[in-house]
Structure formats: structure tokens, C-alpha cells
Amino acid sequence: MKKFTWGHGVVIALLSFMAFILSMLFLFPNGQKNSEMVTDNYYEEELKYQDVIDAKNRADNLQEKPVYRQDKTGITITFPQDYNNSNTTVKFVLNRTDDQNLDIHKSVQLDANKSFLIPAQVLKLGNYTLRLNWTKDKTDYRMDYDVIWK
């Protein structure tokens, strides 16, 4: 029987490394099936991102901000009472982090309570990013919320 030498150790190390690389190649792509970009028009949206930054800063500086609440009926977004439908347009995007087919894009009108509801029937269990955009008196505002729908 031969003695174990450094040459044997090098061969074992190389074979172990190749087995590790092959396992990464065949095992880990299965976990990335639903990885998608957040948007298809990334470059165009990046060019307009200063407008988004300005809208977020204006929203952060508001005295009263819209708030969201989750319950079994869905997600309710409520605006402060000084907002009215005549000079406010509201749009929201619910981005699903793992499947863009579950994204929701809508323009809505505020009801008498200065709020609107995203019904539970259109939501699936998981993580969303709620992007709330509104324009009041020709000024844009934006707030982002991380939403976990359970």
C-alpha cells in the first residue's frame, strides 16, 4: 500500500472543488425560477429618478401623510382630510418581489372618507412593495411601503 503524499492531497482537493462547482451549477438555479427585474424600462426610469427623489422628499415633508392599514378585507390607504377628489389624482403600484404577474397597477379616486381599498381578493400571500403616487395641485408626491400580505 502506498503512503498518502501531498500529490494525493492536491488531487483530492481538486476533485472536491470540481464537485462543489458542479453542485452549485445544478442545484442553485432551481431556487431562482421567479427572479425578475422590477421593471422592463429600467434605463428610462433611471433617467427620471430625480423626479422620484423630489416627490419622495415632498411627501416626507408633509405634516400629515397617507397611512395604510391591513385587515381581512384588504389594504386601506387613508389620506388626510384636507385632500379632495377635485385636485388630487392617486395612483398606486403593488410590486410583487418574486413574480411580476402578481403586480397591480391602478389609478383610483378617493371615497368620502378620503381613502381607497385594495381588496384582499387580488392579493396573494407574500411580500409586496406599495408605491403610492399622487398629484395635488400639480405637485407630485410619492411614498413607498413594504407590505407583507398574510
Disulfide bonds with the S-S distance in Angstrom:
none
